Amino acid sequence: MENRVRDLRRQHNLTQQELADRVSVSSRTIISLENQKYNPSVLLAYKIASIFNQSIEEVFIFDENDK
């Protein structure tokens, strides 16, 4: 699954730590998300999408070919 977390975070002038604090995770989690190394829970995806005033589908792009 791809995501737009890094782009959206930068557009909103947030650091990785600031975003992490807002969604109650570690900055390591945000780094892993941005590097496409981690797929979030539905709750975390919802929290992140809400911060950027986007739908989950606009932030996290699911490819049906992903396994």
C-alpha positions as CSV (number, residue, x, y, z in Angstrom):
1,M,0.0,0.0,0.0
2,E,1.3,3.4,-0.9
3,N,0.6,6.6,1.0
4,R,0.8,10.3,0.8
5,V,1.8,10.9,4.4
6,R,5.1,12.6,3.7
7,D,3.7,15.0,1.1
8,L,0.7,15.9,3.2
9,R,2.8,16.4,6.4
10,R,5.1,18.8,4.5
11,Q,2.2,20.7,3.0
12,H,0.9,21.2,6.5
13,N,4.3,22.2,7.8
14,L,4.4,19.5,10.4
15,T,7.5,17.6,11.6
16,Q,7.4,13.9,11.9
17,Q,7.4,14.3,15.7
18,E,4.5,16.8,15.6
19,L,2.4,14.4,13.4
20,A,3.3,11.5,15.7
21,D,2.3,13.4,18.8
22,R,-1.1,14.3,17.2
23,V,-1.9,10.7,16.5
24,S,-0.3,9.2,19.6
25,V,2.4,7.1,18.0
26,S,6.2,7.3,17.9
27,S,8.1,9.3,15.3
28,R,9.5,5.9,14.3
29,T,6.0,4.9,13.2
30,I,5.6,8.0,11.0
31,I,9.1,7.4,9.5
32,S,8.1,3.8,8.7
33,L,4.9,5.0,7.1
34,E,6.6,7.6,5.0
35,N,9.1,5.0,3.8
36,Q,6.3,2.6,2.8
37,K,7.6,0.1,5.4
38,Y,4.5,-0.1,7.6
39,N,0.8,-0.3,6.9
40,P,-1.3,1.4,9.6
41,S,-4.2,0.1,11.5
42,V,-7.6,1.4,10.4
43,L,-7.7,3.6,13.5
44,L,-4.3,5.1,12.8
45,A,-5.1,5.6,9.1
46,Y,-8.4,7.4,10.1
47,K,-6.5,9.7,12.6
48,I,-3.9,10.6,10.0
49,A,-6.5,11.3,7.3
50,S,-8.6,13.4,9.7
51,I,-5.6,15.6,10.5
52,F,-5.1,16.4,6.9
53,N,-8.9,16.7,6.3
54,Q,-8.8,13.9,3.7
55,S,-10.5,10.6,3.3
56,I,-8.5,7.4,4.1
57,E,-8.6,6.6,0.4
58,E,-7.0,9.9,-0.5
59,V,-4.1,9.3,1.9
60,F,-3.6,5.6,1.6
61,I,-3.6,4.1,-1.9
62,F,-4.4,0.4,-2.0
63,D,-3.1,-1.6,-4.9
64,E,-5.1,-4.8,-5.3
65,N,-1.8,-6.4,-6.5
66,D,-0.2,-5.9,-3.1
67,K,0.0,-9.0,-1.0
